[in-house]
Amino acid sequence: MAMMAPDGHGGQDMRGEAGQGDRSVATVWTPEGEMPAAPPSSAAGPTGGGAIGEQALIDAIATVYDPEIPVNIYELGLIYAIEIGEDGAVKVEMTLTAPGCPSAQELPAQVQKAVLGVPGVTRCDVEVVWDPPWDPSRMSEEARLAVNMF
């Protein structure tokens, strides 16, 4: 299982360049090695071999909102990586806006619950990481508009 690292080492950032919103980097691990997940246009759920669509996971995660900012955590740039296992296990690597975030307990739990609701997901592990630190440049253009950060 290989994690997609946000710094480009060992994988790719879920958001591409800061704020660019590249969403085509999830991988599926198999006994033979990694292979790209189904493209978002065909990613509605499990397909042959137990693959789970990347877009279905992103859509589920996008239902989780930061309680202090009226933007979902995906558009905020808090999701750094998503790993999809051939057996339906999903691992999400995320960060928070600050180490002292008052939602540090609830946001990862909400992400886990949302991902577990995607058809075909058998398990979800959410890891909170601090490297690289989050900053507003990771926000999508849509998120910047929502919080008037232009």
Sequence and secondary structure as in RCSB ss.txt:
>XXXX:A:sequence
MAMMAPDGHGGQDMRGEAGQGDRSVATVWTPEGEMPAAPPSSAAGPTGGGAIGEQALIDAIATVYDPEIPVNIYE
LGLIYAIEIGEDGAVKVEMTLTAPGCPSAQELPAQVQKAVLGVPGVTRCDVEVVWDPPWDPSRMSEEARLAVNMF
>XXXX:A:secstr
     TTSSSS  TTTTTT       EEEETTEEEE   GGG SS  GGG   HHHHHHHHTT B TTSSSBHHH
HT EEEEEEETTSEEEEEE  SSTT TTTTHHHHHHHHHHHTSTT  EEEEEE  SS   GGGS HHHHHHTT  
